[in-house]
Every structure is written in structure tokens, then in C-alpha cells.
Amino acid sequence: MNIRASSAFIFVHQRLSICLLALALPAGAHMVSISTGEARVDGAQVHYQLRMPWYEVAHVVNPERTLLRSIEFSSSGVKAAVQKSSCRKLEDESALLCEEDLVFPAPVDVLDVRSSFHTVTVPNHVHLLRAVMGERTDQVVLDLSFPAASLRFRPPAPLEVALQQTTAGALRAAGGLAQLLFLAALVIAARTRRELMLLTSMFVAGEIASALFVPGLAWQPAPRFVESAAALTIAYLAVETLLLPEAGQRWLVVVVLGLLHGLYFALFLTGSEYHAGYVLSGVVAAELILIAVLAWVWTWLARALHSLRPVRAASAALLVTGLGWFFLRLKG
């Protein structure tokens, strides 16, 4: 490699590292950002309870005011009136518990809800809301893509359940920077199309195994652990690509990394109580589409920048991003 090509390689490497790390700072601060809520409806009265991980709201000066104003309930176009509200920290759960009593002018038939938790936490925040009216229940997932929903307290049709829960799985797979960065690292680590298919299969198998079996264990991973592990998976696969370019049986490493990524979906399944088959079908479909798109983009880039050794440059940038994100999680 001549001096000009070497300088160009360093330039590309630096720019990739800066760009990826800059993306990781705002969006990757919390890969796992999930809160749960329960709304109990009794005639015209609603008791709402919110559980939010403490690390999500440690920066909030007045959580009672900020968080409870970030979710609105209405019925027949009329907003609920707040009777009383309170928040307290649960030391044993490292969570914030907020409760609110609401009243409507008439008994509730359909409960409409709108969440803006993603504006006070992180953009990829997910709120799992369960509503109870007597023996009837309903449940919705609220996030940046779908901030509003209606709880109708009726048994949903099987097709409606399948579509809702499959879509939720797809959005969880495609909605976080951690997943996208790792899939990019997976594409870069594959030396041939055949190996990419093998690595993809092993990664998906690891995710599914983790998501299915972890919820049944006595040990439940903390969200902070899942985030830190996700950051290290990106860095580790980058190191594997950089330092062991000819290593065999890379698929064994990818299986383990898939197990770690599956912990996020295990947390989601536990919190939402959704059907694992539907959710994981959405996850797999979204990941396969993303890998196909990333592989096409990477093939074009690798050919266009062949003289600049793009595999090394991209792997080094992902290594810097993964380690930087990991240390940010340890610090904050």
C-alpha cells in the first residue's frame, strides 16, 4: 500500500469511527429501555401504576410531574381528570413506582392512551401497558412508532393477535442501534455468501434459544447487563474479524453472541407476556431483511473502496464504537 492509499485508509477509518461513535452516544445509551404499566378500570375510575427502571429516570428532577404527564388517558374523546398521584423509588427492584388515580365523567367502555415516554427517556423506549376491567384484559405496546392505542377489553381475533405481536417483534429487532450495528458486524465478518448464511442461521438460533429458555430460569438478566453485553458483542466480533481473519468455526462464536442478544427479547417476552412464536417470527423476518440489505450495501462499498481495505477500516470502527458504548454504560 503506497503512502496515498495508506493516508486514505486512515482517513476512512477515523471518519467511520467518529460517525459510528457519534450515533452510539444518543441512541445506544440504552439498548434495553422498557417500562411496564397497569391500568385498572372500575366504572368511571382508573388506577394507573407505572414501573420504570431507575437508571432511565435518575436524571429526571421531578419524576411525578414529568413521567405521569408523559402518558394520557381518555375515553370518548374526554381526557381523564387526575385525583391524586405519587412516585417512590423501590430499592429492592432498582425501579421507580408511580401511581395515579384518574376519573372520567362516565363509565369507561374504550380506554384510549397516548405515551410520550420516549421523549423523556430514550427514543427507543418501549412501554408495555396492561389494562384490566373486571375479568377482561387488554394489552398494548407503546413506543416512538406507535405512541397511541385503544384498549377495548374484548378478546382480539386470532389474526389480530398474530399481526400485532409479529409486528411488535419486528419493530424490536429493527428499532435499536445495537441490533443494527451487530448485524453490520455480522455481514462484515462473513468472508463468503455461504458463510454469511451460516453465521446468520447460527445467530438467529442463539437468539431464539435464549429468548425461549431464559424466561423460565430463576435468573433474570438486568437491563444494564444486557446492554453492556450487547456492546461487547459488537466489539468482540470486530476483534475476531480484525485479528483472526482466517479463523475457522466463526459460527461457534456467533452462536454465543446470539445467546446474549436474545436476552433482550427474553426481557420483552417476560414483560409483555406475548406469544413467543409470533414475536420471534417478527424478529427473524426483520433481521433477515436487514441482513440482506446490509449485505447488498456492503458488497457495493467493498468493491468501490477495495484499495482502502474496507474490512479492516469498518471492523476497527465497530470495535471503537462497541468499546466506547460499553464504557459509557459502565460510567452511566
C-alpha positions in Angstrom: 0.0 0.0 0.0 1.5 3.4 -1.0 1.6 6.5 1.1 -1.5 8.0 -0.5 -3.6 4.8 -0.1 -2.4 4.5 3.5 -3.5 8.0 4.3 -6.8 7.4 2.6 -7.3 4.2 4.7 -6.5 6.1 7.9 -8.9 8.9 6.9 -11.8 6.5 6.2 -11.1 4.6 9.4 -11.2 7.8 11.5 -14.3 9.1 9.9 -16.1 5.7 10.3 -15.1 5.6 14.0 -16.3 9.1 14.7 -19.6 8.7 12.9 -20.4 5.3 14.5 -19.5 6.5 17.9 -21.5 9.7 17.5 -24.5 7.6 16.6 -24.0 5.4 19.6 -23.9 8.2 22.1 -27.6 9.3 21.8 -29.3 6.2 20.5 -27.2 3.5 22.0 -27.2 4.8 25.6 -29.9 2.3 26.4 -30.5 -0.7 24.2 -32.9 -2.1 26.7 -35.4 0.6 27.5 -38.6 -1.0 28.8 -41.2 0.1 31.3 -44.4 -1.6 32.4 -47.8 -0.2 33.4 -51.1 -1.4 34.5 -54.4 0.4 34.3 -57.3 -1.0 36.4 -60.7 0.3 35.2 -63.7 0.3 37.6 -66.6 2.1 36.1 -65.5 5.7 35.6 -62.4 5.4 37.7 -58.9 4.2 36.6 -56.0 3.4 38.8 -52.7 3.5 36.8 -49.4 2.1 38.1 -46.1 2.6 36.3 -42.8 0.8 36.9 -39.8 2.4 35.3 -36.2 1.2 35.7 -34.3 3.7 37.9 -31.4 4.3 35.6 -33.9 5.5 33.0 -35.2 8.4 35.2 -32.2 9.1 37.5 -31.8 12.4 35.6 -35.4 13.5 36.0 -35.8 16.2 38.5 -39.5 15.8 39.2 -40.5 12.3 38.1 -44.0 12.6 39.4 -44.7 15.6 37.3 -42.6 14.6 34.2 -43.4 10.9 33.9 -47.1 10.9 34.7 -47.6 13.8 32.4 -46.0 11.8 29.7 -48.9 9.4 29.5 -52.5 10.5 28.8 -55.7 8.5 29.2 -59.0 9.5 27.5 -62.4 7.9 26.8 -64.9 9.0 24.2 -62.7 12.0 23.4 -62.6 13.2 27.0 -59.4 13.3 29.0 -59.3 11.8 32.5 -59.1 14.1 35.5 -56.3 13.4 37.9 -57.4 12.9 41.5 -54.0 12.1 43.1 -50.6 10.8 42.1 -47.4 9.8 43.7 -43.9 8.3 42.9 -41.4 6.4 45.1 -38.2 4.5 44.5 -38.2 0.8 45.1 -34.8 0.0 46.4 -35.2 -3.8 46.1 -36.1 -3.5 42.4 -34.0 -0.5 41.4 -37.1 0.9 39.9 -39.4 3.9 40.3 -43.0 3.1 41.1 -45.6 5.8 40.2 -49.3 5.6 40.9 -52.2 7.7 39.7 -55.9 7.8 40.3 -58.0 9.1 37.4 -61.7 9.7 37.0 -63.9 10.2 33.9 -67.4 11.8 33.7 -68.9 8.5 32.5 -68.1 4.8 32.8 -65.3 3.7 30.5 -66.0 1.5 27.5 -62.9 2.0 25.4 -59.8 3.4 27.1 -57.5 5.5 24.8 -53.9 6.1 25.8 -51.0 8.1 24.4 -47.5 7.8 25.6 -44.5 10.2 25.2 -42.1 8.3 27.5 -39.7 8.1 24.5 -39.2 11.9 24.8 -38.1 11.9 28.4 -36.1 8.6 28.4 -34.6 7.5 25.1 -36.1 7.3 21.6 -36.3 3.5 21.5 -38.2 3.3 24.9 -41.0 0.7 25.0 -43.9 0.9 27.4 -45.8 -2.3 27.9 -49.3 -1.4 29.2 -51.8 -3.9 30.5 -55.4 -2.9 31.3 -57.9 -4.7 33.4 -61.7 -4.3 33.6 -63.2 -6.9 35.8 -62.3 -10.2 34.2 -61.5 -8.7 30.8 -58.0 -7.6 29.9 -56.2 -6.0 27.0 -52.6 -5.1 26.4 -50.7 -2.7 24.1 -47.1 -1.8 23.3 -46.4 1.9 23.1 -43.2 3.4 21.5 -42.0 6.1 19.1 -43.5 4.2 16.1 -46.9 3.6 17.8 -47.3 6.2 20.6 -51.1 5.8 20.9 -53.5 2.9 21.1 -57.0 2.0 22.3 -57.8 -0.7 24.9 -61.2 -2.2 24.0 -61.4 -5.0 26.6 -62.6 -7.6 24.2 -61.0 -10.8 23.1 -59.0 -10.0 19.9 -59.4 -12.1 16.8 -56.6 -14.6 16.3 -55.4 -12.8 13.1 -55.3 -9.5 15.1 -53.2 -11.1 17.8 -50.8 -12.6 15.3 -50.3 -9.3 13.3 -49.9 -7.2 16.5 -47.4 -9.4 18.1 -45.4 -10.3 15.0 -45.2 -6.5 14.2 -44.0 -5.9 17.8 -41.2 -8.4 17.4 -40.1 -6.9 14.0 -40.0 -3.4 15.5 -38.0 -4.6 18.4 -35.5 -6.2 16.1 -35.2 -3.2 13.8 -35.7 -0.4 16.2 -32.4 -0.3 18.1 -28.9 0.8 17.0 -27.3 -2.1 18.9 -29.1 -4.7 16.7 -28.2 -2.8 13.5 -24.5 -2.4 14.4 -24.2 -6.0 15.3 -25.9 -7.1 12.1 -23.5 -4.9 10.2 -20.6 -6.5 12.1 -22.0 -9.9 11.1 -22.1 -9.0 7.5 -18.5 -7.7 7.5 -17.3 -10.8 9.4 -18.7 -13.2 6.7 -16.0 -13.9 4.1 -18.4 -15.5 1.6 -22.0 -15.6 0.9 -22.2 -19.1 2.1 -20.6 -18.2 5.4 -23.0 -15.3 5.8 -25.9 -17.7 5.5 -24.3 -19.9 8.1 -23.5 -17.1 10.5 -27.0 -15.7 10.2 -28.5 -19.1 10.9 -26.4 -19.6 14.0 -27.0 -16.1 15.3 -30.8 -16.5 14.9 -30.6 -19.9 16.5 -28.8 -18.5 19.5 -31.3 -15.6 19.8 -34.3 -17.9 19.7 -32.8 -20.3 22.3 -32.0 -17.5 24.7 -35.4 -15.8 24.3 -37.3 -19.1 24.8 -35.4 -20.6 27.8 -34.2 -17.6 29.8 -37.7 -16.5 30.9 -38.2 -19.9 32.6 -35.0 -19.6 34.6 -34.7 -18.3 38.2 -32.1 -15.9 37.0 -33.4 -12.9 35.1 -30.8 -10.6 33.5 -30.7 -6.9 34.5 -31.3 -4.5 31.6 -27.9 -2.9 32.3 -26.2 -6.2 31.9 -28.0 -6.9 28.6 -26.9 -3.5 27.2 -23.3 -4.0 28.3 -23.2 -7.5 26.8 -24.7 -6.2 23.5 -21.9 -3.6 23.3 -19.2 -6.2 23.9 -20.7 -8.5 21.2 -20.1 -5.8 18.6 -16.5 -5.2 19.8 -15.7 -8.9 20.1 -16.9 -9.7 16.6 -14.9 -6.8 15.3 -11.8 -8.1 17.1 -12.4 -11.6 15.6 -12.6 -10.0 12.1 -9.5 -7.8 12.6 -7.1 -10.2 14.4 -8.3 -13.6 13.2 -9.3 -13.0 9.6 -8.7 -16.7 8.6 -10.2 -18.2 11.8 -12.3 -21.3 11.3 -15.6 -22.1 13.1 -16.6 -18.5 13.5 -20.1 -19.7 13.6 -19.5 -21.1 17.2 -18.6 -17.5 18.3 -21.7 -16.2 16.6 -24.0 -18.7 18.4 -22.7 -17.4 21.8 -23.2 -13.8 20.7 -26.7 -14.7 19.6 -27.5 -16.0 23.0 -26.5 -12.7 24.5 -28.6 -10.7 22.0 -31.6 -13.0 22.7 -31.6 -11.7 26.3 -33.3 -8.5 25.1 -36.1 -10.4 23.5 -36.4 -12.6 26.7 -37.0 -9.4 28.7 -39.5 -8.2 26.2 -41.4 -11.5 26.2 -41.4 -11.6 30.0 -42.7 -8.0 30.3 -45.3 -8.2 27.5 -46.5 -11.8 28.0 -46.8 -12.0 24.2 -46.7 -15.3 22.4 -43.1 -16.2 21.8 -43.8 -17.8 18.4 -45.4 -14.6 17.0 -42.8 -12.2 18.4 -39.8 -14.3 17.3 -41.2 -14.8 13.9 -41.3 -11.0 13.5 -37.8 -10.7 14.9 -36.4 -13.3 12.5 -38.2 -11.8 9.5 -36.9 -8.3 10.2 -33.3 -9.5 10.8 -33.2 -11.4 7.6 -34.4 -8.4 5.6 -31.9 -6.1 7.4 -29.0 -8.6 6.8 -29.9 -8.8 3.1 -30.0 -5.0 2.7 -26.8 -4.6 4.7 -25.0 -7.3 2.6 -26.0 -5.6 -0.6 -24.8 -2.2 0.7 -21.5 -3.8 2.0 -20.8 -5.6 -1.3 -21.1 -2.3 -3.2 -18.9 -0.4 -0.7 -16.3 -3.2 -0.6 -16.0 -3.1 -4.4 -15.9 0.7 -4.5 -13.3 1.0 -1.7 -11.3 -2.2 -2.4 -7.9 -0.5 -2.4 -8.6 1.0 1.1 -9.1 -2.4 2.8 -12.7 -1.7 3.9 -13.0 -4.8 6.1 -10.2 -3.6 8.4 -11.5 0.0 8.4 -15.1 -0.9 9.2 -14.1 -3.6 11.8 -11.8 -1.1 13.5 -14.6 1.5 13.6 -17.1 -1.0 15.0 -14.5 -2.0 17.7 -14.1 1.6 18.7 -17.9 2.0 18.8 -18.6 -1.2 20.8 -15.9 -0.4 23.4 -16.9 3.2 23.7 -20.5 2.3 24.2 -19.6 -0.4 26.8 -17.5 2.1 28.9 -20.3 4.7 28.6 -22.7 2.1 30.1 -20.3 1.3 32.9 -19.9 5.0 33.6 -23.6 5.9 33.4 
